[in-house]
Amino acid sequence: MTEPLKVLIVEDEALLAMELESLVEEAGHRVVGWAMSSDEARSIAEGSDADIAFVDIHLADGPTGVDVAEHLKQSGRPMVVFMTANPKRIPDHFAGAIGVISKPYTMNGLVSALRYLQEGVRRPPPVSQLPTGFTLSPAFSTVWSPSVA
């Protein structure tokens, strides 16, 4: 069995963060913490062993999610997946992120994305089809897209 993901949630809306935490845990993964601002995100990421960080673009300290993604990319861990209702605010290079899940997301969509991410993190590249509602960054689409037989 593949090891569950350790997930950091970076979201300034407490209810959304709690709902996401519940969905992540129901899918068999573990939430290592959640942050509402860029400073909290950096602090928690440095003190955790998170595999994936779900990062919103707009946090309590403004539109700083892209800065968080760039910081996490430079630190080497965790890998970032944006979760936002404003995917157009993500730069073309995705700030080093794996991709984006657009809000609103569905429970099934999130569970499929977690399975895909788990495969990609634990035994790259993923063998599952790219889930609906999950868009890979250009850098990861060349590496993680399943080969066509």
Residue pairs with C-beta under 8 A, 6 or more apart in sequence:
2 118
2 119
2 122
2 123
3 122
4 28
4 29
4 30
4 118
5 24
5 29
5 30
5 51
5 52
5 114
5 117
5 118
5 121
6 29
6 30
6 31
6 32
6 48
6 49
6 50
6 51
6 52
6 78
7 24
7 29
7 30
7 31
7 32
7 50
7 51
7 52
7 53
7 54
8 31
8 32
8 33
8 34
8 35
8 41
8 44
8 45
8 48
8 50
8 52
8 53
8 54
8 78
9 17
9 20
9 21
9 24
9 31
9 33
9 34
9 35
9 53
9 54
10 34
10 35
10 36
10 40
10 41
10 53
10 54
10 55
10 56
10 59
10 65
10 68
11 17
11 20
11 34
11 35
11 36
11 54
11 56
11 59
11 83
12 36
12 37
12 56
12 58
12 59
12 60
13 56
14 36
17 34
17 36
20 54
20 83
20 110
21 31
21 34
23 107
23 110
23 111
24 30
24 31
24 110
24 114
25 31
27 110
27 111
27 114
27 115
29 114
29 118
32 44
32 48
32 49
32 50
33 44
33 48
33 50
34 44
35 41
35 43
35 44
35 59
36 59
36 60
37 59
37 60
37 61
37 64
38 59
38 61
38 64
38 65
38 67
38 68
38 71
39 61
41 53
41 55
41 59
41 68
41 72
42 68
42 71
42 72
44 50
45 53
45 71
45 72
45 75
45 77
45 78
46 75
48 78
49 77
50 77
50 78
51 77
51 78
51 79
51 121
52 78
52 79
52 80
52 81
52 98
52 117
52 121
53 68
53 69
53 72
53 78
53 79
53 80
53 81
54 81
54 82
54 83
54 101
55 65
55 68
55 69
55 72
55 80
55 81
55 82
55 83
55 97
56 65
56 82
56 83
56 84
57 63
57 65
57 66
57 82
57 84
57 86
57 89
57 90
58 64
58 65
58 84
58 86
59 65
59 68
63 89
65 82
65 84
66 89
66 90
66 91
66 95
68 80
69 80
69 82
69 94
69 95
69 96
69 97
70 95
70 96
72 78
72 79
72 80
72 96
73 80
73 95
73 96
73 97
74 96
79 97
79 98
79 121
80 95
80 96
80 97
80 98
81 97
81 98
81 99
81 100
81 101
81 113
81 117
82 90
82 94
82 97
82 99
82 100
82 101
83 100
83 101
83 102
83 103
83 105
84 90
84 100
84 102
84 103
85 102
85 103
85 104
87 100
87 102
87 135
90 97
90 100
92 138
93 137
93 138
93 139
94 100
94 137
94 138
94 139
96 139
97 137
98 117
98 120
98 136
98 137
98 140
98 144
99 134
99 135
99 136
99 137
99 140
100 134
100 135
100 137
101 109
101 110
101 113
101 133
101 134
101 135
102 133
102 135
105 113
105 133
106 133
109 131
109 132
109 133
109 134
112 128
112 131
112 132
112 134
113 131
113 133
113 134
115 128
115 131
116 126
116 128
116 130
116 131
116 134
117 126
119 125
119 126
119 127
119 128
120 126
120 140
120 144
124 143
124 144
125 143
125 144
125 145
125 146
126 144
126 146
127 146
128 146
129 146
130 136
130 144
130 145
130 146
136 144
136 145
